[in-house]
Amino acid sequence: MGAGDEAPERAAAGIDAVMRDLEGALRGQGFATLPISVRHGQAAGALPGPHRDPFDRMLIAQAMLEDMSLVSNEFLFDAYGVRRLW
C-alpha cells in the first residue's frame, strides 16, 4: 500500500463521521431542519397546475408558507412564484 492509498481511506472516514451526526454537521454549516406539517401537506395538495410530483409540490408549499428559497434547477418551480436559486 503506497502513500497515495491513504487519501481515499481518510476521505471515507470523514464521510462516515459526518453520516454519524448528519444533523449536527448540517447545523454546523448554518442549515436547519424543516419538519413537514399538516399545513404544508394541505398547501401541497391544494396547489394548482399540472406539476403532479408530490415531493416537488411539498417543497413548493414549504417554500411558499415559510418564505424560503428553493435551491433547484427545476424550472417548473418558477410557475408557482417561489424564489429559486440556481
PAZAPA-4460 file (N, C-alpha, C; in steps of 0.05 Angstrom, whole numbers, plus 32768, in hexadecimal, padded with zeros to 4 digits):
% residues 86
    n_x    n_y    n_z   ca_x   ca_y   ca_z    c_x    c_y    c_z   seq   type   mol
   8011   7FE8   8000   8000   8000   8000   8012   8019   8000     1      M     A
   800F   802A   7FEC   801F   8042   7FEA   8013   8059   7FF9     2      G     A
   8021   806F   7FFB   8018   8087   8009   7FFE   8092   7FFD     3      A     A
   7FFB   808F   7FE3   7FE3   809A   7FD6   7FCA   808A   7FDC     4      G     A
   7FCE   8072   7FE7   7FB7   8061   7FEE   7FA9   806A   8007     5      D     A
   7FB5   807B   8017   7FAA   8084   8030   7F94   8099   802C     6      E     A
   7F96   80A9   8017   7F83   80BF   8013   7F66   80B5   8011     7      A     A
   7F60   80A1   8000   7F45   8098   7FFF   7F3A   808D   8019     8      P     A
   7F4C   8080   8029   7F44   8076   8043   7F3D   808C   8056     9      E     A
   7F4D   80A1   8055   7F47   80B8   8067   7F2E   80C6   805E    10      R     A
   7F29   80C8   8044   7F11   80D5   803A   7EF9   80C4   8043    11      A     A
   7EFA   80AA   8040   7EE4   8099   8049   7EDF   809B   8067    12      A     A
   7EF4   809E   8077   7EF1   80A1   8094   7EE3   80BB   809A    13      A     A
   7EEA   80D0   808A   7EDD   80EA   808E   7EBF   80E9   8088    14      G     A
   7EB9   80DB   8072   7E9D   80D8   806A   7E8E   80C8   8080    15      I     A
   7E9A   80B3   808A   7E8E   80A3   809F   7E88   80B5   80B8    16      D     A
   7E9B   80C6   80BF   7E97   80D7   80D6   7E80   80EA   80D2    17      A     A
   7E7E   80F6   80BA   7E68   8108   80B4   7E4D   80F9   80B5    18      V     A
   7E4C   80E1   80AA   7E34   80D2   80A9   7E2B   80C9   80C5    19      M     A
   7E3D   80C5   80D7   7E35   80BE   80F3   7E26   80D5   8100    20      R     A
   7E2D   80EE   80F9   7E1F   8105   8104   7E19   8119   80EE    21      D     A
   7E08   8110   80DB   7E02   8120   80C4   7DF4   813A   80CC    22      L     A
   7DE1   8138   80DF   7DD2   8150   80E7   7DE5   8164   80F4    23      E     A
   7DF8   815B   8104   7E0B   816D   8110   7E1E   8179   80FB    24      G     A
   7E26   816A   80E8   7E37   8174   80D2   7E28   818A   80C2    25      A     A
   7E0E   8185   80BD   7DFE   8199   80AE   7DFA   81B2   80BF    26      L     A
   7DF4   81AF   80D9   7DF2   81C6   80EA   7E0B   81D7   80EB    27      R     A
   7E22   81C8   80EB   7E3C   81D6   80EB   7E41   81E7   80D2    28      G     A
   7E33   81E1   80BD   7E35   81F0   80A4   7E1F   8205   80A1    29      Q     A
   7E0E   8208   80B6   7DFA   821C   80B6   7DDF   8213   80AB    30      G     A
   7DDC   81F9   80A7   7DC2   81EE   809E   7DB1   81E7   80B5    31      F     A
   7D97   81E7   80B1   7D84   81DE   80C5   7D70   81CA   80B9    32      A     A
   7D66   81B9   80CA   7D52   81A6   80C0   7D37   81B4   80BE    33      T     A
   7D27   81AA   80AC   7D0C   81B5   80A8   7CF8   819D   80A7    34      L     A
   7CEC   8197   80BE   7CD9   8180   80BE   7CC1   8186   80AC    35      P     A
   7CB6   8171   80A2   7C9E   8173   8092   7C86   8174   80A4    36      I     A
   7C75   8189   80A2   7C5E   818C   80B3   7C44   8186   80A3    37      S     A
   7C2F   8183   80B1   7C15   817F   80A5   7C0F   8197   8092    38      V     A
   7C15   81AF   809C   7C11   81C7   808C   7C20   81C5   8071    39      R     A
   7C38   81BC   8072   7C48   81B8   805A   7C3A   81A4   8047    40      H     A
   7C31   818E   8052   7C23   817A   8042   7C0A   8185   8035    41      G     A
   7BFB   8194   8044   7BE2   819F   8039   7BE9   81B3   8023    42      Q     A
   7BFD   81C3   8027   7C05   81D7   8012   7C0F   81C8   7FF9    43      A     A
   7C1F   81B3   7FFD   7C29   81A4   7FE6   7C12   8197   7FD6    44      A     A
   7BFF   818D   7FE4   7BE8   8180   7FD7   7BD6   8194   7FC8    45      G     A
   7BD6   81AD   7FD1   7BC5   81C1   7FC6   7BD3   81D1   7FAF    46      A     A
   7BEC   81CB   7FA9   7BFA   81DA   7F94   7BED   81D5   7F79    47      L     A
   7BE9   81EA   7F69   7BDE   81E6   7F4F   7BF4   81DD   7F3B    48      P     A
   7BEC   81D7   7F23   7BFF   81D2   7F0E   7C04   81B5   7F08    49      G     A
   7C12   81B1   7EF2   7C16   8196   7EE9   7C2D   8187   7EF6    50      P     A
   7C3E   8195   7F06   7C55   8187   7F12   7C4B   8176   7F29    51      H     A
   7C4C   815C   7F25   7C40   8149   7F38   7C53   813B   7F4A    52      R     A
   7C6D   813F   7F47   7C81   8131   7F58   7C7C   8139   7F75    53      D     A
   7C75   8126   7F87   7C6E   812D   7FA2   7C85   8139   7FB2    54      P     A
   7C9D   812F   7FAD   7CB4   813A   7FBC   7CB9   8157   7FB4    55      F     A
   7CB8   815D   7F9A   7CBC   8178   7F90   7CA6   818A   7F9B    56      D     A
   7C8D   8180   7F9B   7C77   8190   7FA5   7C7B   8197   7FC3    57      R     A
   7C86   8184   7FD2   7C8B   8189   7FEF   7CA1   819F   7FF1    58      M     A
   7CB6   819D   7FE1   7CCB   81B1   7FE2   7CC0   81CD   7FDC    59      L     A
   7CAF   81CE   7FC7   7CA3   81E8   7FBF   7C92   81F3   7FD6    60      I     A
   7C81   81E2   7FE1   7C6F   81EB   7FF7   7C80   81F5   800F    61      A     A
   7C94   81E6   8016   7CA5   81EF   802D   7CB3   8209   8027    62      Q     A
   7CBD   820C   800F   7CCA   8225   8007   7CB7   823C   8009    63      A     A
   7C9E   8238   8000   7C8A   824D   8000   7C82   8254   801C    64      M     A
   7C7C   8240   802D   7C72   8245   8048   7C87   8250   805B    65      L     A
   7CA0   8247   8057   7CB6   824E   8069   7CC7   8265   805E    66      E     A
   7CBF   8270   8047   7CCD   8286   803B   7CEB   827F   8037    67      D     A
   7CEF   8269   802A   7D0A   825F   8025   7D10   825D   8007    68      M     A
   7D29   825C   8001   7D32   8258   7FE5   7D37   823A   7FE1    69      S     A
   7D31   8231   7FC9   7D38   8215   7FC1   7D52   8216   7FB2    70      L     A
   7D64   8204   7FB8   7D7C   8200   7FA8   7D77   81E9   7F95    71      V     A
   7D73   81F0   7F7C   7D6B   81DC   7F69   7D6F   81E6   7F4C    72      S     A
   7D74   81D4   7F3A   7D75   81DC   7F1E   7D5A   81D5   7F10    73      N     A
   7D46   81D0   7F1F   7D2B   81C8   7F15   7D1B   81E1   7F0D    74      E     A
   7D1A   81E6   7EF2   7D0C   81FD   7EE8   7CEE   81FD   7EEE    75      F     A
   7CE3   81E6   7EF2   7CC6   81E4   7EF8   7CBF   81F2   7F11    76      L     A
   7CD2   81F5   7F24   7CCC   8203   7F3D   7CC6   8220   7F38    77      F     A
   7CD0   822C   7F23   7CCC   8248   7F1E   7CAF   824F   7F1A    78      D     A
   7C9F   823C   7F10   7C83   8241   7F0B   7C74   8245   7F25    79      A     A
   7C7F   823E   7F3B   7C72   8241   7F55   7C7A   825A   7F64    80      Y     A
   7C8B   8269   7F59   7C93   8283   7F65   7CA5   8281   7F7D    81      G     A
   7CB3   826A   7F80   7CC6   8268   7F97   7CE1   8271   7F8D    82      V     A
   7CF1   827B   7FA0   7D0C   8283   7F9A   7D1C   826A   7F95    83      R     A
   7D2B   826A   7F80   7D3B   8252   7F79   7D57   825B   7F73    84      R     A
   7D6A   824E   7F80   7D87   8253   7F7A   7D91   823D   7F6A    85      L     A
   7D9F   8243   7F55   7DAE   8231   7F44   7DA5   8234   7F29    86      W     A
***
